[in-house]
Amino acid sequence: MNPPRQCGRRLALAWSATSAMSNNPAMLRVAFASADRATVDQHFGAATGFVIYALDGERAQLVELAEFPPESMDGNENKLPAKIAALSGCAAVYCLAAGASAVKQLLAAGIQPLRLDDATPIDNLVQQLTRAMREGGVPWIDRALRRTATGGEDRFARMAAEGWEE
C-alpha cells in the first residue's frame, strides 16, 4: 500500500521571474513557516504555509507562497518530502521547531533549518537577513552565498566535469 500523498499548493508570483533580483547571482531564497503570512509561527512538519522571499542584501521580495492542509505533529514522515520539495532553491527555512528527521532531510537538501524560540514577524527577520548579507559573518549565509555564486557546485566538481588532468 502506498503512503498517502501530501497535497499542497504553490503560488509563484509572476513578476518575480522577470524582476531585477531574479538575475542577481548574490540572491538567496529564504522560507518562513507561517500560518498568517506575516509571522514565523509554525513547527516545520505541521506548517500549513511557507512564505518565500528572495533577498539580495539590498532588497527583499516576496516571491512564492506554499500552502498545505493542516497536519498534526504526530511523527508521520510522509508529510516531509512535499514540504521540502516546496522549498527547493531555498537556502534556509525559519520555523518554531523541527524534528530530528526533518532537520536531517532539510540539510541533505541544502536547506539550513533555523529554529526560533518565539513567534517573530517575518519583516524583522528579512531586515536582519538583508543586513547580514551585506555585512557578512553569518556562517550559513556566507556558505549559501558562495554556493549561489558558483552555481551550487564546488570547484572540484567543476574541474572534474571539465575533465582536467595533471
Phi, psi and omega in degrees: 000130181283145177292154179297144179275139177281124178266141177203159177240139176239137178235110176261133182282127187300321182291341182293330183289338182249005183286163178297330182292330184294341179260003184274119181291342180263030182263141174241143171257131181229135181254152180228124179284113189212135175273328185255002180066010180233341187224139170284111188217019185224152171287142184305306185294332181259007184298134175266351179199152173232133176255126185244126179247151169252132182232144178231013180094341177240323184229162174220136179229137170290124184241340183199150172235138175235131181238144180225154177293154179303140181229152173269160176270075188252006182082004178287111184277354179295339182278343186288316184303319180293322180290319178294320178297323179295338181262013179307132180091353179276144177276333185203162173224129175266136178206169177281333178195161175206135178290163182302319180294319178297317179300314180299315181291322178296313180298321178296331178273003179080021181248122180278115175280136180233119184263133176254149180281328183223160174304134185224134177299134179299321179304319179297318180293320178298317178297317178297317180295316180299316178295317180296325177296320180290317188271337181073183176093357175258111190308313184293326179290315179300317178297316181296320179294321177296317179297318180295319182294332181260010180074022177085359181253148171274166187293331179291322177296321178296317180296319179297321180293330179280347178078035180291152178224155178277000000 
